[in-house]
Amino acid sequence: MDILSAETLRKAAQGDIEAFEQVYRTHAAFVYNVALRMVESREDAEEITQEVFLIVHRKLGSFMFRSSLKTWVYRVTANCAINFLNKRKHERKGRVDLDEALAFTASGDDARAHVEQEDQDYRVRMLLNILNPDERACVVLRNIEGLSYQDIARSLNVNINTVRTRLKRAREKMLKTGKEVIADEL
């Protein structure tokens, strides 16, 4: 992510639309990717991204700069995604994204690569689905987005030991489930 100047942030906080567009362009891809990994639906990730930037727009004026803007945006994103998952926990099971299914038409090597990628994505989704929203947030931020334990703790507004505990429990759950799946496949 690009670093935004203090002047740009000040202008955005005061309602300057062009400055806020810079904030949006700098952080939108990250917000969308984190949301997508957590909720596994493009439509829902777009909805969460919109919600995040509505919150950022509304609250940027009260941002205290105790942490970096990047960390604050992580926190807002993770919280929005966790809230979304908690609200729609049972509602989304088994839903297929028709747009994705219709968008892909390939043959030969492309089809094989696509099927292998889909299989890998399915396995990742399956493992993420066994986690509770707090564990999932930690795994996504650590293993997919590459944040440090300290950044995750700041982003989720929890103690660093809580992050360690959540990651340990998540890894144990994923290992157990992964072993069960492999045993079932044999």
C-alpha positions as CSV (number, residue, x, y, z in Angstrom):
1,M,0.0,0.0,0.0
2,D,1.2,3.5,-0.8
3,I,1.8,5.8,2.1
4,L,-0.6,8.8,2.2
5,S,0.7,12.1,3.2
6,A,-0.6,13.7,6.5
7,E,-1.9,16.6,4.3
8,T,-4.0,14.1,2.2
9,L,-5.4,12.5,5.3
10,R,-6.2,15.8,6.9
11,K,-8.0,17.0,3.8
12,A,-9.9,13.7,3.5
13,A,-10.9,14.0,7.2
14,Q,-12.2,17.5,6.5
15,G,-14.4,16.2,3.7
16,D,-12.2,16.8,0.6
17,I,-13.6,14.2,-1.9
18,E,-10.4,14.0,-4.0
19,A,-8.3,13.4,-0.9
20,F,-10.7,10.7,0.2
21,E,-10.6,9.1,-3.3
22,Q,-6.8,8.8,-2.7
23,V,-7.5,7.0,0.6
24,Y,-9.9,4.7,-1.2
25,R,-7.6,3.9,-4.1
26,T,-4.7,3.2,-1.7
27,H,-6.7,0.8,0.5
28,A,-9.6,-0.6,-1.6
29,A,-7.8,-3.6,-3.0
30,F,-6.5,-4.7,0.4
31,V,-10.0,-4.2,2.0
32,Y,-11.7,-6.2,-0.8
33,N,-9.1,-9.1,-0.6
34,V,-9.4,-9.5,3.1
35,A,-13.1,-9.4,3.0
36,L,-13.2,-11.9,0.1
37,R,-11.0,-14.3,2.0
38,M,-13.2,-14.0,5.0
39,V,-16.6,-14.2,3.4
40,E,-15.8,-16.1,0.2
41,S,-18.3,-14.3,-2.0
42,R,-17.4,-11.5,-4.4
43,E,-20.8,-9.9,-3.9
44,D,-20.5,-10.0,-0.1
45,A,-16.9,-8.8,-0.2
46,E,-18.0,-5.8,-2.3
47,E,-20.7,-5.0,0.2
48,I,-18.2,-5.2,3.1
49,T,-15.8,-3.0,1.1
50,Q,-18.5,-0.4,0.7
51,E,-19.4,-0.6,4.4
52,V,-15.7,-0.2,5.4
53,F,-15.3,2.9,3.4
54,L,-18.5,4.4,4.6
55,I,-17.2,3.9,8.1
56,V,-13.7,5.3,7.2
57,H,-15.4,8.3,5.6
58,R,-17.6,8.9,8.6
59,K,-14.9,8.4,11.2
60,L,-11.7,9.6,9.6
61,G,-12.1,13.0,11.3
62,S,-11.9,11.3,14.7
63,F,-9.0,9.1,13.8
64,M,-6.3,9.8,16.4
65,F,-3.2,8.5,14.6
66,R,-2.3,6.3,17.6
67,S,-1.8,3.6,15.1
68,S,-1.2,3.8,11.4
69,L,-4.1,4.4,9.0
70,K,-3.3,1.0,7.5
71,T,-3.7,-0.7,10.9
72,W,-7.0,1.1,11.5
73,V,-8.4,0.1,8.1
74,Y,-7.3,-3.5,8.9
75,R,-9.3,-3.3,12.1
76,V,-12.4,-1.8,10.4
77,T,-12.2,-4.4,7.7
78,A,-11.8,-7.4,10.0
79,N,-14.6,-6.2,12.3
80,C,-17.0,-5.6,9.4
81,A,-16.2,-9.1,8.0
82,I,-16.6,-10.7,11.4
83,N,-19.9,-9.0,12.0
84,F,-21.1,-10.0,8.5
85,L,-20.1,-13.7,9.2
86,N,-21.9,-13.7,12.5
87,K,-25.1,-12.2,10.9
88,R,-25.1,-14.6,8.0
89,K,-23.6,-17.7,9.5
90,H,-26.2,-20.1,8.3
91,E,-27.8,-18.1,5.5
92,R,-25.0,-18.6,2.9
93,K,-24.3,-22.4,3.2
94,G,-24.3,-24.1,-0.2
95,R,-24.8,-21.1,-2.3
96,V,-23.1,-21.1,-5.7
97,D,-21.9,-18.0,-7.4
98,L,-23.5,-18.3,-10.8
99,D,-21.6,-15.5,-12.3
100,E,-18.3,-17.3,-11.6
101,A,-19.6,-20.5,-13.0
102,L,-20.8,-18.9,-16.2
103,A,-17.7,-16.7,-16.6
104,F,-15.3,-19.6,-17.1
105,T,-15.2,-21.5,-20.4
106,A,-11.9,-23.2,-21.1
107,S,-10.4,-26.3,-22.7
108,G,-7.3,-28.5,-22.4
109,D,-4.5,-27.3,-20.2
110,D,-6.5,-24.2,-19.1
111,A,-9.3,-26.4,-17.9
112,R,-7.0,-28.7,-16.0
113,A,-5.2,-25.7,-14.3
114,H,-8.6,-24.2,-13.5
115,V,-9.9,-27.4,-12.0
116,E,-6.7,-27.8,-9.9
117,Q,-7.0,-24.1,-8.7
118,E,-10.6,-24.6,-7.9
119,D,-9.7,-27.8,-5.9
120,Q,-7.1,-25.9,-4.0
121,D,-9.4,-22.9,-3.4
122,Y,-12.1,-25.4,-2.2
123,R,-9.7,-26.9,0.3
124,V,-8.7,-23.5,1.6
125,R,-12.3,-22.4,1.9
126,M,-13.2,-25.7,3.6
127,L,-10.4,-25.2,6.2
128,L,-11.4,-21.6,6.8
129,N,-15.0,-22.5,7.2
130,I,-14.3,-24.7,10.2
131,L,-12.9,-21.7,12.1
132,N,-14.9,-19.2,14.1
133,P,-14.9,-15.6,12.7
134,D,-12.2,-14.5,15.2
135,E,-9.8,-17.4,14.3
136,R,-10.5,-16.9,10.6
137,A,-9.6,-13.2,10.8
138,C,-6.3,-14.0,12.4
139,V,-5.5,-16.7,9.8
140,V,-6.4,-14.5,6.9
141,L,-4.4,-11.5,8.2
142,R,-1.4,-13.7,9.1
143,N,-1.2,-16.4,6.4
144,I,-2.8,-14.7,3.5
145,E,-2.1,-11.0,4.0
146,G,1.2,-11.5,5.8
147,L,0.7,-9.3,8.8
148,S,2.9,-9.7,11.9
149,Y,1.4,-10.8,15.1
150,Q,1.7,-7.3,16.5
151,D,-0.1,-5.8,13.4
152,I,-2.9,-8.4,13.8
153,A,-3.3,-7.5,17.5
154,R,-3.5,-3.8,16.7
155,S,-5.9,-4.4,13.8
156,L,-8.3,-6.6,15.8
157,N,-7.7,-4.5,19.0
158,V,-6.8,-7.6,21.0
159,N,-3.7,-8.6,23.0
160,I,-0.9,-10.2,21.1
161,N,-1.3,-13.4,23.2
162,T,-4.9,-13.6,22.1
163,V,-3.7,-13.6,18.5
164,R,-1.2,-16.4,19.2
165,T,-3.9,-18.4,21.0
166,R,-6.4,-17.9,18.1
167,L,-3.8,-18.9,15.5
168,K,-2.7,-22.0,17.5
169,R,-6.3,-23.2,17.9
170,A,-7.0,-22.4,14.2
171,R,-4.0,-24.4,13.1
172,E,-4.9,-27.3,15.3
173,K,-8.5,-27.4,13.9
174,M,-7.2,-27.1,10.3
175,L,-4.6,-29.8,10.8
176,K,-7.2,-32.2,12.4
177,T,-9.7,-31.5,9.6
178,G,-7.0,-31.8,6.9
179,K,-5.9,-35.2,8.2
180,E,-9.5,-36.4,8.3
181,V,-10.0,-35.3,4.7
182,I,-6.8,-37.0,3.5
183,A,-7.8,-40.2,5.3
184,D,-11.3,-40.1,3.7
185,E,-9.7,-39.6,0.3
186,L,-7.5,-42.7,0.7
